[in-house]
Amino acid sequence: MNEATKARRDFLKFLAASPYVAALGSVAAFLRRGALAQSAQEASDVITKPSEALNVFDFEEVAHRNVMHGHWMYMASGVDDDGTLAANREAFKHIELRPRRLHDATKVDMRVNLFGTTYDSPIFTCPTGGEKSFHPEGELAVARAAKARGTLQILSTSTSTGVEDVNKALGRPVWFQLYAPDSWTVCQKILNRVQAAGCTVVALTVDNTTGRNSETYMRNRGDVRVCAECHTVKGQNVNTSSGQMMYEDIDMTGVKTQNPAMDWAFVDQLRKFWKGKLLIKGIDTREDARLAVDHGFDGILVSNHGGRSTETLRATVRALTEVVAEVKGKAPVFVDGGFRRGTDVFKALALGATAVGIGRPMLWGLGAFGEPGVNRVLEIMQGELKMAMGNCGTLTVAEITHAYVATEWKG
């Protein structure tokens, strides 16, 4: 094998491992788009301020340039071959809109009521850990943007800012996403703190209790020694983006932050202890949806961790249909995973979702410009959803039903 051939093969292997290539479907598709993107890049450089963005993708390259490489790769990658990451986006191409005409689009109202609180749209920000990895203001920047846009914010257990400060910046309590540790005592302490902060909704994550096979991240994260220098000084964790804020003043000796032994009996224990609303995050099948309702969950969040948990190759928007059908209105069903457009959100609402979460687009905006970037990401997606609702003839979110979409699968 000559040097040129070897170099070409090495380059193609590198591309094959990239989550960006996976999102496009193949190396060939990447190369085709790459030629177009290069010519476009020569004509117009990346955006320099949030107002220049025409869609949420415009923030991605700016954030990529701003964020440390290891942190970026951790967020951008999936698991195994990144197939589920790609599937989340691909599925939207197989859902068609069925618009109805001649409805007064000036009367479109996107507001939704979720567990007693009214929000300006059914789009919420997903819980993503260590948001200071993307911007020094991290979760506080997201909270201020969410407040400005009337948006629900869900805060990760792995937050790099305490829940009390985030609630203050948001102006109301966040919904709190719980990674249940394997110590019930520690779990109780976290929940007591969350309750004392005023939170009334907890979302238990159940799809990543045994860890994940993050091949793309491991291959492309760079020199871990540089990362270690950033995160520690003389063996002590000093990085404010590390996501340990919710474990302050708790003895974590020998405690795992996630519980691989978690089962439905644990759920019953949690349901008995937590007096507020309780969601389950990471349900993708009708069987588990039925069990979730039977065990007293107040809501279900259909999620595959943004393609970062198990390589199911099954899009959340596709799993949504069977979960909604099984729940039969007994509990609200939420969904996240791959949402980038207002029409994506409309499709999920038509398939029965109560609200839709965005993760990576929010982080792109945060990494690119901080609070103004997140604000603009939310503004764009809310604007696109309002436009889709008006053009399809739905004046309220409640009017968006299955009649407004056609899918290639049953349900």
Residue, then its C-alpha position, 0 to 999 in steps of 0.5 A: m500500500n503506497e502512502a497516498t492510499k494509506a492516508r486516504r484510507d485513514f482519512l475515510k476511517f476518521l470520517a466514518a467515526s464522526p457523529y457529523v458524518a453519521a448525521l448525514g447518513s454516510v461518508a459519501a453524503f458528507l463529501r458531497r455536502g462538504a464540497l457545497a459547504q466549502s464554497a458557501q464558506e468562502a462566500s460567507d463566513v460563520i455568523t458573528k452575532p445571534s441576530e445573523a442566524l437564520n436557523v439553529f444550525d448556524f450556531e453549531e460552527v461558532a460553538h465548535r470554535n469556542v468550546m474546548h475540543g474534549h467537551w465538544m466531542y463529548m456533546a456531539s458524539g453518540v454511542d457505538d457507530d452513532g447510528t441512533l444519533a443519526a436515526n433521530r434526525e432521519a425519522f423526520k424525513h418520513i413524516e409528512l405534514r397534511p396542512r389545512r388551509l384558510h384559517d386565520a393565522t393571526k390568532v395562533d396561540m402556542r401557549v401550553n399549561l404543564f402541571g399548573t404552569t403556563y409556558d409560551s410554547p411547548i418547546f423546553t430545554c433539556p437537562t444537559g450536564g456541566e453547561k459551564s463546559f460551553h460557557p462560563e455562565g452555563e445554566l444561569a445563561v440558559a435560565r435567563a434565556a428561558k425566562a425571556r422566552g417563557t420556556l420550561q427549563i429542566l435542570s440536570t443532576s450533573t448541573s455545574t450551578g446549584v439548583e437554588d441559583v438557577n431557580k433564582a435566574l429563571g424566576r420560577p422553579v426548574w423541573f429537576q432531572l434525577y440521576a438516582p445514586d445507588s445510595w437511597t440516603v444520598c438520593q433522599k438528600i438530593l431530593n430534599r435539597v431540590q424540594a427546599a429550592g421550590c421544585t415540584v417536578v422531578a424527572l427520573t432518568v432510567d436509560n443510562t444506568t450501566g454507562r455507555n459505549s462512547e466510541t467516537y468520543m473516545r477516539n476523538r477527544g484528544d489528549v486526556r492529559v490536557c483534560a486532566e490538567c484542566h479539571t484537577v490541581k494536585g489531585q483535587n477537582v477544581n473545574t466548575s463545569s464538572g457537574q458535582m454541585m448537587y453533591e455538595d456537603i454529601d458524603m459520596t464515599g463509595v457511592k455511584t452517581q447512577n444505580p445499575a440495580m435500579d428497578w420498579a421496586f425502587v420506583d415505588q420507593l421513590r414515588k412514596f417519598w417524592k410528593g411532587k410530580l414525578l416523570i420517567k425519562g428514557i421510556d421507548t416502548r409500549e410495555d414500559a409505558r404501561l408499567a410507568v403509568d401503573h407505578g404512578f408516574d405523572g408523565i413520561l419523557v420518551s428519550n434515548h439520551g440524544g442517541r447517547s445511551t444504547e445503540t437502538l437505531r430507533a428514533t424517539v419520534r417513532a417510539l413516541t407513537e406507540v407510547v402515546a397509543e399505550v398511555k391513552g391520555k392517562a399521563p402527558v407524554f414528552v419527547d426529545g431527541g434530534f429536534r432542530r426545526g419548528t416543523d419537527v416540533f409540530k410533527a411530534l405534537a401531531l403524534g401526541a407529544t405534550a411538549v418537546g425538548i431541545g438539547r444540542p441546539m441549546l448548547w450550540g447557542l450557549g457555546a456560541f454566544g452565551e445567553p443571547g445565543v440560547n435566546r435566539v435559538l429558542e426564538i428561532m424554533q418558537g418562530e418556526l413552530k408558530m409559522a408551521m401552526g399558522n400554515c397548517g391551520t392549527l390555532t392552538v397546540a391542542e388542535i395539532t392532532h394526528a390528522y395533520v401528519a402522515t407517516e410511513w409506519k402504523g400508529 
